[in-house]
Amino acid sequence: MQQIADKLSELLVHRGSDEAAARFAAQIALACYQTAKSLGNDPRTLADETRAAFQRALTLGTGPADTQASSPGSGR
């Protein structure tokens, strides 16, 4: 898994990101994927669960936001 994050950070640097931002972004992406996979591990919902994990990450520290993003198909 870490090799994927390393390749992603290399790609981001190649496309103009500074190294620190690229490494941070790649690690966040990897963490969101692993979170989604550990919560469901269903190939049909993995992309949606990963997006939900990104949304949770984006709202961290922003105040009284709902940090429990709804899961795909939960109706929330």
N, C-alpha and C positions, 0 to 999 in steps of 0.2 A: 504494500500500500504506500509506503513512504516513497518508493520510486516514482509512483504516479504524481505525488505532490511535488517531488523534485523536478520532474519533467514539466509539470504545469508552471512552476515558478520560472523555469528556464524560458518557457514560451512567453510568459508575461514580460520578462526582462527583454526578450528579443523584440517584443511589440512595443517597448518604450517605457514600461513601468520601472521604477527604481527597485533595486534588489530587496530592500527591506519590505516594501509594500507587496512585492511579488511573492516573497516567502510567506508573509502573513496571510495573504489571500489564499494561497495554495493550502495552507494548513487549515484555515477556516472551511474551505471547500471539502477537504478530506474529513474534517470533524462532522460536518453536516451530513455527508454521505454515510459515514459510519453510524451516526445517530439514527438516521432513517433505517439503515439496514438492521440495526439491533432492535429497533422497535417493532418491526414487522417482517422484514426479509421476504416480502412478497414482490416478485418481479413486476407484477401488474401495477403496483402502487409505489414502487421505489422512487420514481422521479417526483411524484407528487409529495411523498413524505420528505424527500430531500429538500424540495422547495419550502415546505412547512418548517423544516429545521433552519433554513436560511432566514425565513421570516422571524423565527424566534430569536435568532442571533442578531438580526437587525434591530429588534426592539429591546434588547438588553440595555438596561441603564437609562431608558428614556422616560421613566416615571411609572405611573400606575397602569401601564398597558397590560393586557392579558398576555402573559408569557406562555400560556399553554395554547399554542396555535392549534386550531382544529385539524383533526386528521381528515384526509380525503374520505368522503362518504359518511362522515359522522353527523352531518347535518348542523354543525355549529357554525 
